[in-house]
């Protein structure tokens, strides 16, 4: 569980970074689909 939590936190941070980089692509929706 701890490892899964760390991986999820890391993915969330990456997704947030991509959202900031690509706001015009609607990053939030894309991130939800990837997860």
Secondary structure, 3 states (H helix, E strand, C coil): CHHHHHHHHHHHHHHHHHHHHCHHHCHHHHHHHHC
